[in-house]
Amino acid sequence: MKQFVSFIRKEFHHIFRDRRTMFILLFMPIAQIIIFGFALTNEVKNSKIAILDNAKDADAASLITQIGNSRYFNIEKVIYTERQIDEVFKQGKIKMVIVLPQNFGDDLFHFNHAQVQLIADASDPNVASTLTTYASVIISDYQKRITNEKKLPYTINTEVRMLYNPQGKGAYSFVPGVMAMVLMLVCTMMTAITVVREKEMGTMEVLLVSPVQPLKIIIAKAVPYLLLSLINVASILLLSVFVLDVPINGSLTLLIAESILFTLTCLAFGLLISTVTDSQQTAMFISLTGMFLPTVMLSGFMFPIENMPLPLRVISNIVPAKWFYIIVKNVMIKGTGFMIVWKETLILAFMLLALLVLAIKKFKTRLA
């Protein structure tokens, strides 16, 4: 055990000796959380919505049909009570609920006035704002179509509610994305590089003939980056709460546990890369193309996955950051518990196990 601890201590010495690496590892998340939290915006289409039709008349059905025929919306679910609204949002698939009140048709044609409520999931404020705008335009077009130049035009008022993020702050969306990106960079790329560096310097052979088992040597190299990742998680959460005013609505313990699971998954991927490469440049290239670009492009952080073609939507399912991003949004922003994110957690755990098995198998093959 003392030898194992000494290897961990040696790895920390390597990290602390390189001040530029320390600066990147510790200050990169601070810079990214501030930049992404205040600067970026995005767009949406083809989003899944739910309908709460309390009217159940022909006019309400006509409006629902017009909304469903739009390329911006897919009516995924029909709900029957207001209690189901929060439930469908916490499941994570529905982006907006359209509520039609009782007597919608009677109010519209007898009193020339009706009300429609748009309830959006504002944990991603840009998506919520865009969807409510699209829905308002569709409702306005429907209103113009039925008015047909009458002297007393029919009026449909839309009431908009933003759940989870009533102020529409972009930070609510980008904090989970920055967490995924920072943990991926620190864990995957740095772990892959530090193992390959030993190969380039010719010291890996020396380490492998030491009394410590090869697997423990690899784990010892991963431990410092796990601890640094936890520091990064802490700094991101502190900045989120005290600088960006993004609350942690769910369990902090669950959020940290999920972050550790994602960190271990990224470490396993980094170890796998290190077993199949022999140069730091190659390891860095594979890390960036294998994790960084998919995290940015296919996790839902920068661009909504619903907008993508079917092949890209399928490929996004093998990107660990996608599932972590969903978990963090649900736990941190929506305040959900483990029962809502257990599927995503199970997927990450399976990815961790698969990557570890591949890394160990490849490592033993290279040793042989």
C-alpha positions in Angstrom: 0.0 0.0 0.0 2.9 2.4 0.8 4.3 1.8 -2.7 0.9 2.5 -4.2 0.7 5.8 -2.3 4.2 6.7 -3.3 3.3 6.4 -7.0 0.3 8.7 -6.4 2.6 11.2 -4.6 5.0 11.0 -7.6 2.3 11.8 -10.0 1.2 14.8 -8.0 4.8 16.0 -8.1 4.8 15.8 -11.9 1.6 17.8 -12.0 2.6 20.5 -9.5 6.0 20.9 -11.2 4.4 22.0 -14.5 2.9 25.3 -13.6 1.3 25.8 -17.0 -0.6 22.5 -16.7 -1.7 23.5 -13.2 -3.0 26.8 -14.5 -4.9 25.1 -17.3 -6.4 22.4 -15.0 -7.5 24.8 -12.2 -8.3 28.1 -14.0 -9.8 26.7 -17.2 -13.1 25.8 -15.6 -13.4 29.3 -14.1 -12.8 31.0 -17.4 -15.2 28.7 -19.3 -18.0 29.0 -16.8 -17.9 32.8 -17.0 -17.5 32.9 -20.8 -20.2 30.3 -21.6 -22.5 31.5 -18.8 -22.7 35.0 -20.2 -22.0 34.7 -23.9 -23.6 31.9 -25.9 -27.0 31.4 -27.4 -28.6 28.7 -29.6 -31.7 27.7 -31.6 -34.2 24.9 -31.7 -36.7 23.0 -33.9 -38.5 19.6 -34.0 -39.1 19.7 -30.3 -41.3 17.3 -28.4 -44.3 18.9 -26.7 -47.4 17.8 -24.7 -51.0 19.0 -24.9 -53.4 19.5 -22.1 -56.8 19.9 -23.8 -59.4 20.8 -21.3 -61.8 22.0 -24.0 -62.1 18.9 -26.1 -64.0 20.7 -28.8 -63.6 21.1 -32.5 -61.9 24.5 -32.3 -59.3 23.2 -29.9 -58.7 20.2 -32.0 -58.2 22.4 -35.1 -55.6 24.5 -33.2 -53.8 21.4 -32.0 -53.7 20.0 -35.5 -52.2 23.2 -36.8 -49.5 23.1 -34.1 -48.8 19.4 -34.7 -48.4 20.0 -38.5 -45.7 22.6 -37.8 -42.1 21.4 -38.5 -41.1 23.0 -35.2 -43.1 20.7 -32.9 -43.8 17.0 -32.4 -46.8 16.3 -30.2 -45.3 13.5 -28.1 -47.9 13.2 -25.3 -51.4 14.1 -24.4 -52.0 14.7 -20.7 -55.3 15.1 -18.8 -54.6 16.9 -15.6 -52.4 19.8 -14.5 -50.7 17.5 -12.0 -49.1 15.7 -14.9 -47.3 18.8 -16.2 -44.5 18.8 -13.7 -44.1 15.0 -14.1 -43.7 15.1 -17.9 -41.1 18.0 -17.6 -39.1 16.0 -15.0 -38.9 13.0 -17.4 -36.8 15.3 -19.6 -38.3 14.6 -23.0 -41.0 17.3 -23.2 -39.9 20.8 -23.8 -43.3 22.6 -23.6 -46.9 22.0 -22.6 -49.7 23.8 -24.3 -52.8 24.2 -22.1 -56.2 24.8 -23.7 -58.9 25.9 -21.2 -62.4 24.7 -20.9 -64.9 26.3 -23.3 -62.1 27.4 -25.6 -64.4 27.4 -28.7 -67.3 29.0 -27.0 -65.2 31.8 -25.6 -63.5 32.4 -28.9 -66.7 32.5 -31.1 -69.2 33.9 -28.6 -67.1 36.4 -26.8 -64.4 36.9 -29.5 -61.7 36.1 -26.9 -59.9 33.0 -25.7 -56.9 32.1 -23.7 -54.0 29.6 -24.4 -51.3 28.9 -21.9 -47.7 28.0 -22.9 -45.6 26.3 -20.2 -42.0 25.8 -21.2 -39.1 24.0 -19.6 -36.7 27.0 -19.1 -33.8 25.0 -17.7 -32.6 25.7 -21.3 -33.8 29.3 -21.6 -32.9 29.7 -25.3 -34.9 26.7 -26.2 -37.9 27.7 -24.1 -37.9 31.3 -25.5 -37.7 30.0 -29.0 -40.5 27.4 -28.6 -42.9 29.9 -27.0 -42.2 32.3 -29.8 -42.9 29.7 -32.5 -46.1 28.6 -30.7 -47.3 32.2 -30.4 -46.7 32.8 -34.1 -48.7 29.6 -35.0 -51.5 30.6 -32.7 -51.5 34.1 -34.2 -51.7 32.5 -37.7 -54.6 30.3 -36.6 -56.4 33.4 -35.2 -55.9 35.3 -38.5 -57.2 32.3 -40.5 -60.5 32.0 -38.5 -61.0 35.8 -38.3 -61.3 36.1 -42.1 -61.5 39.9 -42.1 -64.4 40.2 -39.7 -65.2 43.5 -38.2 -64.9 42.0 -34.7 -61.8 39.9 -35.0 -61.3 36.9 -32.8 -58.5 37.2 -30.2 -56.5 34.5 -28.6 -54.2 35.6 -25.8 -51.2 33.4 -24.9 -49.9 33.3 -21.4 -46.3 32.1 -21.1 -44.8 30.4 -18.1 -41.1 29.5 -17.8 -40.6 26.7 -15.4 -37.3 26.2 -13.5 -35.7 29.3 -14.9 -38.3 32.1 -14.9 -35.7 34.8 -15.7 -34.5 32.9 -18.8 -30.8 33.0 -17.8 -28.4 31.2 -20.2 -26.2 30.0 -17.4 -28.9 27.5 -16.4 -28.1 25.6 -19.6 -24.3 26.2 -19.9 -23.3 25.3 -16.4 -24.1 21.5 -16.9 -22.3 21.7 -20.3 -19.2 23.3 -18.9 -19.1 20.7 -16.2 -19.1 17.9 -18.8 -16.5 19.6 -21.0 -14.1 20.4 -18.2 -14.3 17.0 -16.6 -13.8 15.4 -20.0 -10.7 17.5 -20.8 -9.0 17.1 -17.5 -9.7 13.4 -17.1 -9.5 12.0 -20.7 -6.8 14.0 -22.3 -4.5 14.5 -19.2 -4.7 10.8 -18.2 -3.9 9.6 -21.7 -1.0 12.0 -22.0 0.5 11.2 -18.6 0.7 7.5 -19.3 2.0 8.0 -22.9 4.6 10.3 -21.5 6.1 7.5 -19.5 6.3 5.4 -22.7 8.1 8.2 -24.6 10.6 8.8 -21.8 11.3 5.1 -21.5 10.3 4.9 -17.8 7.2 2.8 -18.3 9.3 -0.4 -18.5 11.0 0.6 -15.2 7.6 1.1 -13.6 6.3 -2.2 -14.9 9.2 -4.2 -13.4 8.7 -2.6 -10.0 7.0 -4.6 -7.1 3.7 -2.7 -7.7 1.3 -4.4 -10.0 0.8 -2.8 -13.4 -2.9 -2.2 -12.8 -2.1 -0.3 -9.6 0.4 1.8 -11.5 -2.3 2.9 -14.0 -4.8 3.5 -11.2 -2.2 5.6 -9.3 -1.8 7.8 -12.4 -5.5 8.3 -12.6 -6.1 9.2 -8.9 -4.6 12.8 -9.0 -6.8 13.7 -12.0 -9.9 12.3 -10.1 -9.1 14.6 -7.2 -8.4 17.6 -9.5 -11.7 16.9 -11.2 -13.5 17.1 -7.9 -11.8 20.4 -7.2 -13.1 21.6 -10.6 -16.6 20.4 -9.8 -16.5 22.3 -6.6 -15.2 25.5 -8.3 -17.9 25.3 -11.0 -20.7 24.8 -8.5 -19.5 27.6 -6.3 -19.2 30.0 -9.2 -22.6 28.9 -10.5 -24.3 29.6 -7.2 -22.5 32.7 -6.0 -21.6 34.4 -9.3 -24.2 33.3 -11.9 -27.1 32.8 -9.4 -27.8 29.3 -10.6 -29.3 27.3 -7.7 -28.7 23.7 -6.9 -32.3 22.5 -6.6 -31.6 18.8 -6.2 -29.4 16.7 -4.0 -25.8 17.9 -3.8 -24.7 14.4 -2.8 -26.4 12.9 -5.8 -24.9 15.6 -8.1 -21.4 14.9 -6.7 -21.8 11.1 -7.0 -22.9 11.5 -10.6 -19.9 13.7 -11.3 -17.6 11.1 -9.9 -19.2 8.4 -12.1 -18.7 10.6 -15.2 -15.2 11.4 -14.1 -14.3 7.7 -13.8 -15.8 7.1 -17.2 -13.6 9.8 -18.7 -10.6 8.4 -16.9 -11.3 4.9 -18.3 -11.5 6.4 -21.8 -8.2 8.2 -21.2 -6.6 5.0 -20.0 -7.9 3.2 -23.1 -6.4 5.8 -25.4 -3.1 5.6 -23.6 -2.9 1.8 -24.2 -3.2 2.2 -28.0 -1.0 5.2 -28.6 2.8 5.8 -28.3 3.1 9.5 -28.5 1.6 12.4 -26.6 0.6 14.2 -29.8 -1.4 11.1 -31.0 -3.0 10.8 -27.5 -4.0 14.4 -27.5 -5.4 14.2 -31.0 -7.5 11.1 -30.2 -8.7 12.7 -27.0 -9.8 15.9 -28.7 -11.5 14.1 -31.6 -12.9 11.3 -29.5 -14.3 13.3 -26.6 -14.0 17.1 -27.0 -15.7 17.5 -30.3 -18.5 15.0 -29.6 -19.0 16.7 -26.2 -19.5 20.1 -27.9 -21.4 18.9 -30.9 -23.4 15.8 -29.8 -24.2 16.2 -26.1 -27.0 18.7 -26.4 -24.8 21.4 -24.7 -24.3 23.7 -27.7 -26.8 22.4 -30.2 -30.2 20.7 -29.6 -30.0 17.0 -30.5 -33.6 17.2 -31.9 -32.3 19.4 -34.7 -29.8 16.8 -35.9 -30.3 14.1 -38.6 -31.2 10.6 -37.4 -27.6 9.2 -37.9 -26.2 11.9 -35.6 -28.9 11.4 -33.1 -28.0 7.7 -32.9 -24.3 8.4 -32.6 -25.0 10.9 -29.8 -26.1 7.9 -27.6 -22.6 6.7 -27.3 -21.3 10.1 -26.1 -21.0 9.9 -22.3 -21.3 13.7 -22.0 -24.8 13.6 -23.4 -26.0 11.4 -20.5 -24.1 13.4 -17.9 -25.5 16.7 -19.3 -29.1 15.3 -18.9 -28.3 14.1 -15.4 -26.9 17.5 -14.2 -29.8 19.4 -15.8 -32.3 17.2 -14.1 -30.7 17.1 -10.6 -29.2 20.6 -10.4 -31.8 22.7 -12.3 -35.1 20.7 -12.0 -34.4 19.3 -8.6 -35.2 15.7 -9.5 -34.0 12.6 -7.6 -32.3 9.4 -8.6 -35.5 7.8 -9.7 -35.7 10.2 -12.7 -32.0 9.8 -13.8 -31.4 6.1 -13.0 -31.5 5.2 -16.7 -28.8 7.7 -17.6 -26.8 6.6 -14.6 -27.0 3.0 -15.6 -25.8 3.9 -19.1 -22.8 5.8 -17.7 -22.0 2.9 -15.4 -22.2 0.5 -18.4 -19.9 2.7 -20.4 -17.4 2.9 -17.5 -17.4 -0.9 -17.2 -16.9 -1.4 -20.9 -14.1 1.1 -21.2 -12.3 -0.4 -18.2 -12.5 -3.9 -19.6 -11.2 -2.7 -23.0 -8.4 -0.7 -21.3 -7.3 -3.6 -19.1 -7.4 -6.1 -22.0 -5.4 -3.8 -24.3 -2.9 -3.0 -21.6 -2.3 -6.7 -21.0 -2.0 -7.3 -24.7 0.6 -4.5 -25.0 2.6 -6.0 -22.1 2.6 -9.4 -23.8 
